[in-house]
C-alpha cells in the first residue's frame, strides 16, 4: 500500500520517478503547460509531497490550504516563486537543486556574451533575408570580447563559473555582491568593487544574483545610465532583476550596445513586446540549464529531496534558513 500522496507539476522521465512510484501514489500533471493556479491548489491540497517547477506560484495561501503537505521540492536552484517563510512557519522543508546546473548555465551566459558581442543573431538574420552578397570589410562589425572588462553581479556558483570562462577568454573581471569572496576571486584575478563602479567600468555586465525584494529592478534607468556607452547586459538569473522598459529605453537611446536575455518578466515575453523586435537583443527561452545531462540531474535531485522530506529526514538540499 502506498503511504504518501505526491503531486508533480510536470511530466518527468519514468526512470527518474521510479523511486517515488515504489513509495507513493504519484499524481503527475499531464499537460505541457503548467497547471493553472486553481488546479495547483486543488491537487496540492491532497498531497503529502509537492514536486514543483519555477513556473508554479507556491504562495502562503496555497501552503495554508494543504494540511497534509510535509515537503516542497523545486526542480530549480532559484525558488523566488515559493513563499519559503510561509513553508518554514509550517515546518515544511523546501528543496532545490543547487550545484548541478552551474556549468551549463555559465555556458549559456557565455554563449549570450559572445552572441551579443559578435552580433551572431544579426548575422543569421542577414543570411535569412537574403542580404549576404559578399564579404564586407566593415559589415556586421561586433565588439571584441578578449581584453574587455566583465562585471559579474553575484559571484556565487554560476557567477564564478562564468568568470572562469571569461578568464580563459582573456577578460578582466570585476564583481560585486553583498560581500567580498577573496578565495574564489583570487583564482580568477577578479576584483571586488561597488555596484556603481562595476557599472561604470564594465564592457559586459552579467547578472547572477537571486531575485529578492532587494534585487528586483536592480537594473533600472539609473543603473543603465551609469553603464558604459555601448555596454552589453546579459541576464541568465531572473527576469525581475531587470526593468525591461528601462532596458528598452537605454537600447533605443543608443546608450547600451546590446543585451542577451535568457530570462524575462513575464515568461514568455509577449511576441509583440518591443524587446522581441529589438535588433540588438537576443532572447532565449530560459534554457540556461537545458541540457540532457543537467535536467536529468536536477530531476534526480528534486526526487531525492522529496523522498527525504516524506521520510521526515533532512533534505540533501534545503532552501529554508
Ligand atoms: C534555476 O534552476 O533556477 C534556473 O533558472 C532553471 O534551471
py3Dmol code that shows the C-alpha trace and the ligand (Angstrom):
import py3Dmol

protein = """\
ATOM      1  CA  UNK A   1       0.000   0.000   0.000  1.00  0.00           C
ATOM      2  CA  UNK A   2       1.292   3.431  -0.892  1.00  0.00           C
ATOM      3  CA  UNK A   3       1.977   5.545   2.104  1.00  0.00           C
ATOM      4  CA  UNK A   4       2.156   9.020   0.652  1.00  0.00           C
ATOM      5  CA  UNK A   5       0.450  11.117  -1.998  1.00  0.00           C
ATOM      6  CA  UNK A   6       2.661  13.195  -4.208  1.00  0.00           C
ATOM      7  CA  UNK A   7       1.793  15.823  -6.801  1.00  0.00           C
ATOM      8  CA  UNK A   8       4.325  16.515  -9.573  1.00  0.00           C
ATOM      9  CA  UNK A   9       3.540  19.569 -11.647  1.00  0.00           C
ATOM     10  CA  UNK A  10       5.147  18.435 -14.932  1.00  0.00           C
ATOM     11  CA  UNK A  11       5.962  15.182 -16.675  1.00  0.00           C
ATOM     12  CA  UNK A  12       9.435  13.825 -15.860  1.00  0.00           C
ATOM     13  CA  UNK A  13      11.200  10.688 -17.124  1.00  0.00           C
ATOM     14  CA  UNK A  14       9.757   7.495 -15.600  1.00  0.00           C
ATOM     15  CA  UNK A  15      13.157   6.082 -14.682  1.00  0.00           C
ATOM     16  CA  UNK A  16      13.839   9.163 -12.552  1.00  0.00           C
ATOM     17  CA  UNK A  17      10.439   8.930 -10.855  1.00  0.00           C
ATOM     18  CA  UNK A  18      10.804   5.174 -10.223  1.00  0.00           C
ATOM     19  CA  UNK A  19      11.887   5.549  -6.547  1.00  0.00           C
ATOM     20  CA  UNK A  20       8.728   7.578  -5.939  1.00  0.00           C
ATOM     21  CA  UNK A  21       6.417   5.082  -7.644  1.00  0.00           C
ATOM     22  CA  UNK A  22       7.644   2.490  -5.124  1.00  0.00           C
ATOM     23  CA  UNK A  23       6.614   4.532  -2.104  1.00  0.00           C
ATOM     24  CA  UNK A  24       3.812   6.882  -3.106  1.00  0.00           C
ATOM     25  CA  UNK A  25       0.645   7.490  -5.086  1.00  0.00           C
ATOM     26  CA  UNK A  26       2.023   9.792  -7.719  1.00  0.00           C
ATOM     27  CA  UNK A  27      -0.204  12.346  -9.433  1.00  0.00           C
ATOM     28  CA  UNK A  28       1.635  13.824 -12.424  1.00  0.00           C
ATOM     29  CA  UNK A  29       0.176  16.871 -14.194  1.00  0.00           C
ATOM     30  CA  UNK A  30      -0.180  15.568 -17.732  1.00  0.00           C
ATOM     31  CA  UNK A  31      -0.030  18.753 -19.814  1.00  0.00           C
ATOM     32  CA  UNK A  32       2.889  20.534 -21.439  1.00  0.00           C
ATOM     33  CA  UNK A  33       1.845  23.842 -19.876  1.00  0.00           C
ATOM     34  CA  UNK A  34       1.927  24.226 -16.077  1.00  0.00           C
ATOM     35  CA  UNK A  35      -1.193  23.563 -14.020  1.00  0.00           C
ATOM     36  CA  UNK A  36      -3.364  26.667 -13.634  1.00  0.00           C
ATOM     37  CA  UNK A  37      -3.151  28.084 -10.110  1.00  0.00           C
ATOM     38  CA  UNK A  38      -6.560  26.716  -9.010  1.00  0.00           C
ATOM     39  CA  UNK A  39      -5.602  23.229 -10.176  1.00  0.00           C
ATOM     40  CA  UNK A  40      -2.232  23.518  -8.436  1.00  0.00           C
ATOM     41  CA  UNK A  41      -4.033  24.414  -5.196  1.00  0.00           C
ATOM     42  CA  UNK A  42      -6.600  21.654  -5.581  1.00  0.00           C
ATOM     43  CA  UNK A  43      -4.056  18.911  -6.212  1.00  0.00           C
ATOM     44  CA  UNK A  44      -1.563  20.159  -3.620  1.00  0.00           C
ATOM     45  CA  UNK A  45      -4.357  20.213  -1.023  1.00  0.00           C
ATOM     46  CA  UNK A  46      -4.466  16.413  -1.188  1.00  0.00           C
ATOM     47  CA  UNK A  47      -0.703  15.857  -1.253  1.00  0.00           C
ATOM     48  CA  UNK A  48       1.967  14.965   1.303  1.00  0.00           C
ATOM     49  CA  UNK A  49       4.683  15.992  -1.108  1.00  0.00           C
ATOM     50  CA  UNK A  50       4.849  18.537  -3.936  1.00  0.00           C
ATOM     51  CA  UNK A  51       7.465  18.448  -6.686  1.00  0.00           C
ATOM     52  CA  UNK A  52       7.177  21.771  -8.476  1.00  0.00           C
ATOM     53  CA  UNK A  53       8.817  23.979 -11.094  1.00  0.00           C
ATOM     54  CA  UNK A  54       9.803  27.644 -11.184  1.00  0.00           C
ATOM     55  CA  UNK A  55       6.618  28.306 -13.178  1.00  0.00           C
ATOM     56  CA  UNK A  56       4.382  27.336 -10.215  1.00  0.00           C
ATOM     57  CA  UNK A  57       3.324  30.014  -7.719  1.00  0.00           C
ATOM     58  CA  UNK A  58       3.604  28.398  -4.297  1.00  0.00           C
ATOM     59  CA  UNK A  59       2.308  31.171  -2.087  1.00  0.00           C
ATOM     60  CA  UNK A  60       1.266  31.355   1.563  1.00  0.00           C
ATOM     61  CA  UNK A  61      -2.394  30.748   0.827  1.00  0.00           C
ATOM     62  CA  UNK A  62      -1.665  27.616  -1.218  1.00  0.00           C
ATOM     63  CA  UNK A  63       0.554  26.295   1.563  1.00  0.00           C
ATOM     64  CA  UNK A  64      -2.078  27.100   4.216  1.00  0.00           C
ATOM     65  CA  UNK A  65      -4.764  25.052   2.470  1.00  0.00           C
ATOM     66  CA  UNK A  66      -2.604  21.922   2.138  1.00  0.00           C
ATOM     67  CA  UNK A  67      -2.991  20.261   5.562  1.00  0.00           C
ATOM     68  CA  UNK A  68      -1.002  17.111   4.750  1.00  0.00           C
ATOM     69  CA  UNK A  69       1.886  18.824   2.994  1.00  0.00           C
ATOM     70  CA  UNK A  70       5.235  17.881   4.531  1.00  0.00           C
ATOM     71  CA  UNK A  71       7.724  18.737   1.778  1.00  0.00           C
ATOM     72  CA  UNK A  72       8.023  21.047  -1.225  1.00  0.00           C
ATOM     73  CA  UNK A  73      10.724  20.119  -3.710  1.00  0.00           C
ATOM     74  CA  UNK A  74      11.518  22.504  -6.532  1.00  0.00           C
ATOM     75  CA  UNK A  75      13.333  21.373  -9.675  1.00  0.00           C
ATOM     76  CA  UNK A  76      15.451  24.539  -9.946  1.00  0.00           C
ATOM     77  CA  UNK A  77      18.149  26.268  -7.958  1.00  0.00           C
ATOM     78  CA  UNK A  78      16.129  29.510  -7.714  1.00  0.00           C
ATOM     79  CA  UNK A  79      12.983  29.465  -5.593  1.00  0.00           C
ATOM     80  CA  UNK A  80      11.637  33.011  -5.716  1.00  0.00           C
ATOM     81  CA  UNK A  81       8.253  31.541  -6.768  1.00  0.00           C
ATOM     82  CA  UNK A  82       7.907  29.853  -3.361  1.00  0.00           C
ATOM     83  CA  UNK A  83       6.971  31.574  -0.122  1.00  0.00           C
ATOM     84  CA  UNK A  84       9.735  29.902   1.868  1.00  0.00           C
ATOM     85  CA  UNK A  85       8.869  31.889   5.022  1.00  0.00           C
ATOM     86  CA  UNK A  86       5.305  30.540   4.941  1.00  0.00           C
ATOM     87  CA  UNK A  87       6.603  26.995   4.429  1.00  0.00           C
ATOM     88  CA  UNK A  88       9.116  27.394   7.251  1.00  0.00           C
ATOM     89  CA  UNK A  89       6.399  28.690   9.576  1.00  0.00           C
ATOM     90  CA  UNK A  90       4.503  25.451   8.915  1.00  0.00           C
ATOM     91  CA  UNK A  91       7.668  23.389   9.412  1.00  0.00           C
ATOM     92  CA  UNK A  92       7.685  22.363   5.739  1.00  0.00           C
ATOM     93  CA  UNK A  93      11.157  21.957   4.224  1.00  0.00           C
ATOM     94  CA  UNK A  94      11.701  23.385   0.727  1.00  0.00           C
ATOM     95  CA  UNK A  95      14.170  21.568  -1.516  1.00  0.00           C
ATOM     96  CA  UNK A  96      16.023  22.980  -4.527  1.00  0.00           C
ATOM     97  CA  UNK A  97      18.767  21.855  -6.907  1.00  0.00           C
ATOM     98  CA  UNK A  98      21.987  23.843  -6.464  1.00  0.00           C
ATOM     99  CA  UNK A  99      25.319  22.828  -7.959  1.00  0.00           C
ATOM    100  CA  UNK A 100      24.224  20.531 -10.757  1.00  0.00           C
ATOM    101  CA  UNK A 101      23.265  23.303 -13.185  1.00  0.00           C
ATOM    102  CA  UNK A 102      26.191  25.621 -12.538  1.00  0.00           C
ATOM    103  CA  UNK A 103      28.342  24.775 -15.544  1.00  0.00           C
ATOM    104  CA  UNK A 104      25.531  24.562 -18.114  1.00  0.00           C
ATOM    105  CA  UNK A 105      24.088  27.895 -17.001  1.00  0.00           C
ATOM    106  CA  UNK A 106      27.521  29.518 -17.149  1.00  0.00           C
ATOM    107  CA  UNK A 107      27.958  28.066 -20.648  1.00  0.00           C
ATOM    108  CA  UNK A 108      24.754  29.758 -21.728  1.00  0.00           C
ATOM    109  CA  UNK A 109      25.715  33.050 -20.083  1.00  0.00           C
ATOM    110  CA  UNK A 110      28.957  32.968 -22.008  1.00  0.00           C
ATOM    111  CA  UNK A 111      27.186  31.979 -25.214  1.00  0.00           C
ATOM    112  CA  UNK A 112      24.993  35.076 -24.814  1.00  0.00           C
ATOM    113  CA  UNK A 113      28.029  37.258 -24.132  1.00  0.00           C
ATOM    114  CA  UNK A 114      29.679  36.036 -27.329  1.00  0.00           C
ATOM    115  CA  UNK A 115      26.482  36.137 -29.374  1.00  0.00           C
ATOM    116  CA  UNK A 116      25.638  39.682 -28.275  1.00  0.00           C
ATOM    117  CA  UNK A 117      29.185  40.993 -28.712  1.00  0.00           C
ATOM    118  CA  UNK A 118      29.698  39.336 -32.104  1.00  0.00           C
ATOM    119  CA  UNK A 119      26.178  40.009 -33.419  1.00  0.00           C
ATOM    120  CA  UNK A 120      25.530  36.348 -34.091  1.00  0.00           C
ATOM    121  CA  UNK A 121      21.788  36.783 -34.462  1.00  0.00           C
ATOM    122  CA  UNK A 122      22.203  39.773 -36.794  1.00  0.00           C
ATOM    123  CA  UNK A 123      24.429  37.601 -38.983  1.00  0.00           C
ATOM    124  CA  UNK A 124      21.924  34.755 -39.084  1.00  0.00           C
ATOM    125  CA  UNK A 125      19.026  37.135 -39.842  1.00  0.00           C
ATOM    126  CA  UNK A 126      21.138  38.805 -42.545  1.00  0.00           C
ATOM    127  CA  UNK A 127      21.527  35.478 -44.329  1.00  0.00           C
ATOM    128  CA  UNK A 128      17.892  34.520 -43.766  1.00  0.00           C
ATOM    129  CA  UNK A 129      16.654  37.677 -45.510  1.00  0.00           C
ATOM    130  CA  UNK A 130      18.969  37.016 -48.468  1.00  0.00           C
ATOM    131  CA  UNK A 131      21.225  40.037 -47.801  1.00  0.00           C
ATOM    132  CA  UNK A 132      24.556  38.156 -47.932  1.00  0.00           C
ATOM    133  CA  UNK A 133      26.136  39.106 -51.244  1.00  0.00           C
ATOM    134  CA  UNK A 134      29.828  39.365 -50.439  1.00  0.00           C
ATOM    135  CA  UNK A 135      32.447  39.646 -47.690  1.00  0.00           C
ATOM    136  CA  UNK A 136      32.279  43.218 -46.436  1.00  0.00           C
ATOM    137  CA  UNK A 137      35.281  44.941 -44.885  1.00  0.00           C
ATOM    138  CA  UNK A 138      33.117  46.976 -42.495  1.00  0.00           C
ATOM    139  CA  UNK A 139      29.877  44.998 -42.438  1.00  0.00           C
ATOM    140  CA  UNK A 140      28.316  43.399 -39.354  1.00  0.00           C
ATOM    141  CA  UNK A 141      31.061  44.546 -37.027  1.00  0.00           C
ATOM    142  CA  UNK A 142      30.720  43.472 -33.427  1.00  0.00           C
ATOM    143  CA  UNK A 143      32.886  44.050 -30.382  1.00  0.00           C
ATOM    144  CA  UNK A 144      35.966  42.198 -29.163  1.00  0.00           C
ATOM    145  CA  UNK A 145      35.451  40.101 -26.056  1.00  0.00           C
ATOM    146  CA  UNK A 146      39.102  39.437 -25.203  1.00  0.00           C
ATOM    147  CA  UNK A 147      40.754  42.272 -23.355  1.00  0.00           C
ATOM    148  CA  UNK A 148      37.396  43.715 -22.263  1.00  0.00           C
ATOM    149  CA  UNK A 149      36.045  44.028 -18.722  1.00  0.00           C
ATOM    150  CA  UNK A 150      33.323  41.706 -17.487  1.00  0.00           C
ATOM    151  CA  UNK A 151      31.282  42.761 -14.452  1.00  0.00           C
ATOM    152  CA  UNK A 152      29.736  39.863 -12.550  1.00  0.00           C
ATOM    153  CA  UNK A 153      26.783  40.758 -10.330  1.00  0.00           C
ATOM    154  CA  UNK A 154      26.762  37.953  -7.756  1.00  0.00           C
ATOM    155  CA  UNK A 155      29.887  35.786  -7.547  1.00  0.00           C
ATOM    156  CA  UNK A 156      28.019  32.670  -6.413  1.00  0.00           C
ATOM    157  CA  UNK A 157      28.446  29.292  -8.077  1.00  0.00           C
ATOM    158  CA  UNK A 158      27.165  30.347 -11.506  1.00  0.00           C
ATOM    159  CA  UNK A 159      28.779  33.788 -11.366  1.00  0.00           C
ATOM    160  CA  UNK A 160      32.149  32.204 -10.543  1.00  0.00           C
ATOM    161  CA  UNK A 161      31.771  29.613 -13.327  1.00  0.00           C
ATOM    162  CA  UNK A 162      31.006  32.413 -15.802  1.00  0.00           C
ATOM    163  CA  UNK A 163      34.020  34.345 -14.514  1.00  0.00           C
ATOM    164  CA  UNK A 164      36.208  31.251 -15.075  1.00  0.00           C
ATOM    165  CA  UNK A 165      35.138  31.183 -18.703  1.00  0.00           C
ATOM    166  CA  UNK A 166      35.818  34.917 -19.027  1.00  0.00           C
ATOM    167  CA  UNK A 167      39.270  34.426 -17.511  1.00  0.00           C
ATOM    168  CA  UNK A 168      40.005  31.887 -20.245  1.00  0.00           C
ATOM    169  CA  UNK A 169      38.910  34.432 -22.846  1.00  0.00           C
ATOM    170  CA  UNK A 170      41.377  36.998 -21.555  1.00  0.00           C
ATOM    171  CA  UNK A 171      38.836  39.291 -19.929  1.00  0.00           C
ATOM    172  CA  UNK A 172      39.431  41.495 -16.880  1.00  0.00           C
ATOM    173  CA  UNK A 173      36.904  40.570 -14.197  1.00  0.00           C
ATOM    174  CA  UNK A 174      35.126  42.771 -11.679  1.00  0.00           C
ATOM    175  CA  UNK A 175      32.468  41.511  -9.314  1.00  0.00           C
ATOM    176  CA  UNK A 176      30.001  42.889  -6.849  1.00  0.00           C
ATOM    177  CA  UNK A 177      27.627  41.425  -4.298  1.00  0.00           C
ATOM    178  CA  UNK A 178      26.792  41.564  -0.617  1.00  0.00           C
ATOM    179  CA  UNK A 179      30.291  40.514   0.400  1.00  0.00           C
ATOM    180  CA  UNK A 180      33.813  40.027  -0.890  1.00  0.00           C
ATOM    181  CA  UNK A 181      34.803  36.464  -1.871  1.00  0.00           C
ATOM    182  CA  UNK A 182      38.599  36.586  -1.729  1.00  0.00           C
ATOM    183  CA  UNK A 183      39.173  32.834  -2.161  1.00  0.00           C
ATOM    184  CA  UNK A 184      37.050  32.484  -5.291  1.00  0.00           C
ATOM    185  CA  UNK A 185      38.184  35.821  -6.683  1.00  0.00           C
ATOM    186  CA  UNK A 186      41.921  35.208  -6.248  1.00  0.00           C
ATOM    187  CA  UNK A 187      41.982  32.275  -8.672  1.00  0.00           C
ATOM    188  CA  UNK A 188      40.234  34.398 -11.295  1.00  0.00           C
ATOM    189  CA  UNK A 189      42.111  37.611 -10.697  1.00  0.00           C
ATOM    190  CA  UNK A 190      38.691  39.149 -10.036  1.00  0.00           C
ATOM    191  CA  UNK A 191      38.375  42.464  -8.199  1.00  0.00           C
ATOM    192  CA  UNK A 192      35.598  43.287  -5.730  1.00  0.00           C
ATOM    193  CA  UNK A 193      34.039  46.673  -6.464  1.00  0.00           C
ATOM    194  CA  UNK A 194      30.892  48.619  -5.631  1.00  0.00           C
ATOM    195  CA  UNK A 195      27.840  48.164  -7.862  1.00  0.00           C
ATOM    196  CA  UNK A 196      28.360  51.697  -9.207  1.00  0.00           C
ATOM    197  CA  UNK A 197      31.997  51.102 -10.092  1.00  0.00           C
ATOM    198  CA  UNK A 198      31.148  47.816 -11.768  1.00  0.00           C
ATOM    199  CA  UNK A 199      28.543  49.577 -13.920  1.00  0.00           C
ATOM    200  CA  UNK A 200      30.928  52.388 -14.804  1.00  0.00           C
ATOM    201  CA  UNK A 201      33.859  50.152 -15.803  1.00  0.00           C
ATOM    202  CA  UNK A 202      32.352  47.018 -17.371  1.00  0.00           C
ATOM    203  CA  UNK A 203      32.019  46.448 -21.098  1.00  0.00           C
ATOM    204  CA  UNK A 204      29.814  43.458 -20.363  1.00  0.00           C
ATOM    205  CA  UNK A 205      27.664  43.035 -17.253  1.00  0.00           C
ATOM    206  CA  UNK A 206      26.399  39.547 -16.438  1.00  0.00           C
ATOM    207  CA  UNK A 207      23.707  39.056 -13.789  1.00  0.00           C
ATOM    208  CA  UNK A 208      23.994  36.073 -11.417  1.00  0.00           C
ATOM    209  CA  UNK A 209      22.231  37.143  -8.232  1.00  0.00           C
ATOM    210  CA  UNK A 210      18.936  35.725  -6.956  1.00  0.00           C
ATOM    211  CA  UNK A 211      15.684  37.652  -7.340  1.00  0.00           C
ATOM    212  CA  UNK A 212      14.782  39.097  -3.926  1.00  0.00           C
ATOM    213  CA  UNK A 213      12.969  42.272  -2.868  1.00  0.00           C
ATOM    214  CA  UNK A 214      16.414  43.938  -2.776  1.00  0.00           C
ATOM    215  CA  UNK A 215      17.384  42.928  -6.327  1.00  0.00           C
ATOM    216  CA  UNK A 216      14.003  43.482  -8.038  1.00  0.00           C
ATOM    217  CA  UNK A 217      14.651  46.038 -10.795  1.00  0.00           C
ATOM    218  CA  UNK A 218      18.237  46.476  -9.615  1.00  0.00           C
ATOM    219  CA  UNK A 219      18.839  47.231 -13.267  1.00  0.00           C
ATOM    220  CA  UNK A 220      16.649  50.297 -13.693  1.00  0.00           C
ATOM    221  CA  UNK A 221      17.011  53.577 -15.600  1.00  0.00           C
ATOM    222  CA  UNK A 222      19.545  54.842 -13.061  1.00  0.00           C
ATOM    223  CA  UNK A 223      21.715  51.715 -13.366  1.00  0.00           C
ATOM    224  CA  UNK A 224      21.610  51.809 -17.162  1.00  0.00           C
ATOM    225  CA  UNK A 225      22.606  55.487 -17.159  1.00  0.00           C
ATOM    226  CA  UNK A 226      25.675  54.533 -15.100  1.00  0.00           C
ATOM    227  CA  UNK A 227      26.752  51.813 -17.549  1.00  0.00           C
ATOM    228  CA  UNK A 228      29.433  52.468 -20.133  1.00  0.00           C
ATOM    229  CA  UNK A 229      28.170  53.652 -23.524  1.00  0.00           C
ATOM    230  CA  UNK A 230      27.925  50.623 -25.788  1.00  0.00           C
ATOM    231  CA  UNK A 231      27.987  48.131 -22.891  1.00  0.00           C
ATOM    232  CA  UNK A 232      26.297  44.739 -23.114  1.00  0.00           C
ATOM    233  CA  UNK A 233      23.904  43.363 -20.499  1.00  0.00           C
ATOM    234  CA  UNK A 234      23.446  39.603 -20.056  1.00  0.00           C
ATOM    235  CA  UNK A 235      20.836  38.085 -17.736  1.00  0.00           C
ATOM    236  CA  UNK A 236      20.620  34.361 -17.038  1.00  0.00           C
ATOM    237  CA  UNK A 237      19.295  34.770 -13.464  1.00  0.00           C
ATOM    238  CA  UNK A 238      15.714  36.074 -13.162  1.00  0.00           C
ATOM    239  CA  UNK A 239      13.816  38.487 -15.399  1.00  0.00           C
ATOM    240  CA  UNK A 240      12.542  40.547 -12.456  1.00  0.00           C
ATOM    241  CA  UNK A 241      16.065  41.830 -11.709  1.00  0.00           C
ATOM    242  CA  UNK A 242      15.842  43.972 -14.860  1.00  0.00           C
ATOM    243  CA  UNK A 243      13.315  46.731 -15.536  1.00  0.00           C
ATOM    244  CA  UNK A 244      12.599  45.861 -19.154  1.00  0.00           C
ATOM    245  CA  UNK A 245      11.077  49.251 -20.023  1.00  0.00           C
ATOM    246  CA  UNK A 246      14.239  50.955 -18.807  1.00  0.00           C
ATOM    247  CA  UNK A 247      16.371  48.430 -20.725  1.00  0.00           C
ATOM    248  CA  UNK A 248      14.436  49.115 -23.902  1.00  0.00           C
ATOM    249  CA  UNK A 249      14.815  52.870 -23.424  1.00  0.00           C
ATOM    250  CA  UNK A 250      18.588  52.524 -22.884  1.00  0.00           C
ATOM    251  CA  UNK A 251      18.924  50.411 -26.033  1.00  0.00           C
ATOM    252  CA  UNK A 252      16.716  52.712 -28.113  1.00  0.00           C
ATOM    253  CA  UNK A 253      18.664  55.746 -26.943  1.00  0.00           C
ATOM    254  CA  UNK A 254      21.804  54.015 -28.240  1.00  0.00           C
ATOM    255  CA  UNK A 255      23.373  54.093 -24.775  1.00  0.00           C
ATOM    256  CA  UNK A 256      23.524  50.304 -24.351  1.00  0.00           C
ATOM    257  CA  UNK A 257      25.133  48.289 -27.123  1.00  0.00           C
ATOM    258  CA  UNK A 258      23.218  45.020 -26.820  1.00  0.00           C
ATOM    259  CA  UNK A 259      21.516  42.616 -24.441  1.00  0.00           C
ATOM    260  CA  UNK A 260      21.349  38.844 -24.111  1.00  0.00           C
ATOM    261  CA  UNK A 261      18.423  37.663 -22.025  1.00  0.00           C
ATOM    262  CA  UNK A 262      17.702  34.069 -21.107  1.00  0.00           C
ATOM    263  CA  UNK A 263      15.140  35.236 -18.563  1.00  0.00           C
ATOM    264  CA  UNK A 264      12.428  37.860 -18.811  1.00  0.00           C
ATOM    265  CA  UNK A 265       9.438  39.060 -16.865  1.00  0.00           C
ATOM    266  CA  UNK A 266       6.925  37.765 -17.716  1.00  0.00           C
ATOM    267  CA  UNK A 267       7.949  34.474 -19.294  1.00  0.00           C
ATOM    268  CA  UNK A 268       7.261  34.108 -22.063  1.00  0.00           C
ATOM    269  CA  UNK A 269       7.562  37.725 -23.094  1.00  0.00           C
ATOM    270  CA  UNK A 270       4.571  38.520 -25.364  1.00  0.00           C
ATOM    271  CA  UNK A 271       5.588  38.147 -29.009  1.00  0.00           C
ATOM    272  CA  UNK A 272       4.651  41.786 -29.698  1.00  0.00           C
ATOM    273  CA  UNK A 273       6.801  43.084 -26.827  1.00  0.00           C
ATOM    274  CA  UNK A 274       9.172  45.731 -28.272  1.00  0.00           C
ATOM    275  CA  UNK A 275      12.208  43.907 -26.825  1.00  0.00           C
ATOM    276  CA  UNK A 276      11.315  40.948 -29.036  1.00  0.00           C
ATOM    277  CA  UNK A 277      11.595  43.185 -32.112  1.00  0.00           C
ATOM    278  CA  UNK A 278      14.755  44.961 -30.980  1.00  0.00           C
ATOM    279  CA  UNK A 279      17.663  44.141 -33.295  1.00  0.00           C
ATOM    280  CA  UNK A 280      20.364  44.218 -30.676  1.00  0.00           C
ATOM    281  CA  UNK A 281      18.615  41.933 -28.222  1.00  0.00           C
ATOM    282  CA  UNK A 282      18.994  38.168 -28.150  1.00  0.00           C
ATOM    283  CA  UNK A 283      16.291  36.428 -26.151  1.00  0.00           C
ATOM    284  CA  UNK A 284      16.377  32.717 -25.363  1.00  0.00           C
ATOM    285  CA  UNK A 285      13.504  30.900 -23.600  1.00  0.00           C
ATOM    286  CA  UNK A 286      15.028  30.298 -20.125  1.00  0.00           C
ATOM    287  CA  UNK A 287      17.288  27.468 -21.277  1.00  0.00           C
ATOM    288  CA  UNK A 288      20.315  28.093 -19.035  1.00  0.00           C
ATOM    289  CA  UNK A 289      20.165  24.609 -17.530  1.00  0.00           C
ATOM    290  CA  UNK A 290      18.562  22.932 -20.537  1.00  0.00           C
ATOM    291  CA  UNK A 291      20.958  20.114 -21.361  1.00  0.00           C
ATOM    292  CA  UNK A 292      20.010  16.444 -21.231  1.00  0.00           C
ATOM    293  CA  UNK A 293      22.554  15.736 -18.521  1.00  0.00           C
ATOM    294  CA  UNK A 294      21.766  18.729 -16.340  1.00  0.00           C
ATOM    295  CA  UNK A 295      17.986  18.474 -16.453  1.00  0.00           C
ATOM    296  CA  UNK A 296      18.208  14.770 -15.555  1.00  0.00           C
ATOM    297  CA  UNK A 297      20.446  15.607 -12.579  1.00  0.00           C
ATOM    298  CA  UNK A 298      18.066  18.347 -11.470  1.00  0.00           C
ATOM    299  CA  UNK A 299      15.090  15.981 -11.636  1.00  0.00           C
ATOM    300  CA  UNK A 300      17.002  13.291  -9.706  1.00  0.00           C
ATOM    301  CA  UNK A 301      17.956  15.796  -7.035  1.00  0.00           C
ATOM    302  CA  UNK A 302      14.358  17.025  -6.781  1.00  0.00           C
ATOM    303  CA  UNK A 303      13.166  13.432  -6.288  1.00  0.00           C
ATOM    304  CA  UNK A 304      15.842  12.818  -3.628  1.00  0.00           C
ATOM    305  CA  UNK A 305      14.786  15.976  -1.767  1.00  0.00           C
ATOM    306  CA  UNK A 306      11.135  14.981  -1.986  1.00  0.00           C
ATOM    307  CA  UNK A 307      11.746  11.470  -0.659  1.00  0.00           C
ATOM    308  CA  UNK A 308      13.857  12.755   2.212  1.00  0.00           C
ATOM    309  CA  UNK A 309      11.086  15.178   3.179  1.00  0.00           C
ATOM    310  CA  UNK A 310       8.415  12.483   3.006  1.00  0.00           C
ATOM    311  CA  UNK A 311      10.507  10.307   5.285  1.00  0.00           C
ATOM    312  CA  UNK A 312      10.988  13.165   7.715  1.00  0.00           C
ATOM    313  CA  UNK A 313      14.727  13.251   7.021  1.00  0.00           C
ATOM    314  CA  UNK A 314      16.828  16.355   6.425  1.00  0.00           C
ATOM    315  CA  UNK A 315      16.702  17.352   2.740  1.00  0.00           C
ATOM    316  CA  UNK A 316      20.041  16.986   0.956  1.00  0.00           C
ATOM    317  CA  UNK A 317      19.498  20.497  -0.470  1.00  0.00           C
ATOM    318  CA  UNK A 318      17.245  22.648   1.624  1.00  0.00           C
ATOM    319  CA  UNK A 319      16.309  26.295   0.983  1.00  0.00           C
ATOM    320  CA  UNK A 320      14.818  27.074   4.401  1.00  0.00           C
ATOM    321  CA  UNK A 321      17.033  29.251   6.609  1.00  0.00           C
TER     322      UNK A 321
END
"""
ligand_1 = """\
7
LIG
C 17.022 27.616 -11.942
O 17.327 26.448 -11.673
O 16.708 28.421 -11.083
C 17.079 28.013 -13.385
O 16.548 29.256 -13.618
C 16.428 26.980 -14.270
O 17.308 25.923 -14.323
"""
view = py3Dmol.view(width=600, height=400)
view.addModel(protein, "pdb")
view.setStyle({"model": 0}, {"cartoon": {"style": "trace"}})
view.addModel(ligand_1, "xyz")
view.setStyle({"model": 1}, {"stick": {}})
view.zoomTo()
view.show()
